[in-house]
Amino acid sequence: MGEVERFDLSFHAQDDSDSSKLNTAQWKTILANHPEIEFVWLQFMLFEGTTRMRMIPAAYFTSMMQKNRNISLSSAYLHALRNDDIAPGAASTGEMYLAPDISTASMNSNESSRVRILANMVNQDQTPRPECIRSKLSNLSDILSHLHGFYLLIGYEIEVVFFRREDNEGAEPFVNHKCSAMTFEMRSLLPMIENIVRGFHEEQVPLEQYHSELAPGQWEFVLAPQQPLTAVDTLVRAREIISRLAEEYGYRATLHPRPFPDNCGTGAHVHLSVNTVGSSSPPEAQFSDPFFAGIIDHLPSLMAFCLPLDASYGRLATGIWSGGEFVSWGWQNKETALRRITNNRFELKIHCGMANPYISLAAIMAAGLDGLRKSLPLVAGDCQVSPAELSEEQRSQLGIKPLPRDMQQSMKCLAEDKDLQRVLGEKYTATYLDVVREWNKQVDEMDERARRITLLQNY
């Protein structure tokens, strides 16, 4: 595996004109150092969550940069599903444009003729589209910093299950598997696992640790915390590395939330810490608590983003450390939706790999911002046992409520949650709901076997 270069381009844009000059200067620097580049993969992600791309000859991309031109797409793309169907609500007219973020450029030395660059969605006048999921994260981060004096660090846990490639239905799981152990069958996966770790290092994905997990063929990779947009860009890159190398070794990787009903599920837990801008000391709980209180307050609505398919709700069960079945939090309690680790750090467990991570994190941040705006008190805890073990009266006293049990309930909560929509943007939320409502409808109409194969192939 070759060395991947993440280009160090330390510039600061001031406005649209300066941004264009900045991008051009950065691109010229890259070409001067790497004249072997022939192709540009301009990568972007839609609401449905697949990484897509437009491939451009480097010479033409240079011309685009010099003329401040962007690739255009039909606005209908915003309503695309994972099978390329278009959800209801899409306009047949209108365009949007892909604006390269040159600071994200990366190149693998094994493929030195190709450079990958992430793009934002903009209007013709270069202003961000309301539906651009990368711009949304940046905007919410700016609001948190400028209005409240805080910034977030986000750490993702990647849980993934590996199948043999020929096992199309995931019907033949590894049987000799143990958590945080090494058996003969797990040892057969070790060359692939260690090459994934090498791939993370080469592509500058900051990995803290990795280990086998509870379900058959399940492994976990714990990423180091980063600021929101960088954290999600990194998560997407890490998942692509895992998927690509699994294929090379004759396996398939899946983020399916419950591939085996009799075993623990597969989550995508999110660690969030609230930090004070310009200070090395964490904020006192009384200042950071309203952010997490906002997450608790909007959690039923957030589930439409964090658990976006009915299959996602197969993880919501007591006793498997998935976050349980209730709106709740507790110190170091793995049976609550929010596990408190320090005064300023929580782990959100109600989150799975089917979620579009740009969109789910934006929703989480929007909920936290609403909590800060309202100075909400932190309720629904501290719960020191599984909430399911408490009586209804005890749960009521703590403010613990049941979570939605399927996507229909979550979407209903979101549709009624005007405060969360206001922070995210009504157009953004409406487009998301159009997409997930139609995708859920199509998946639900499949028979059980077709549904399982579709989900294993798409996630």
Disulfide bonds with the S-S distance in Angstrom:
none
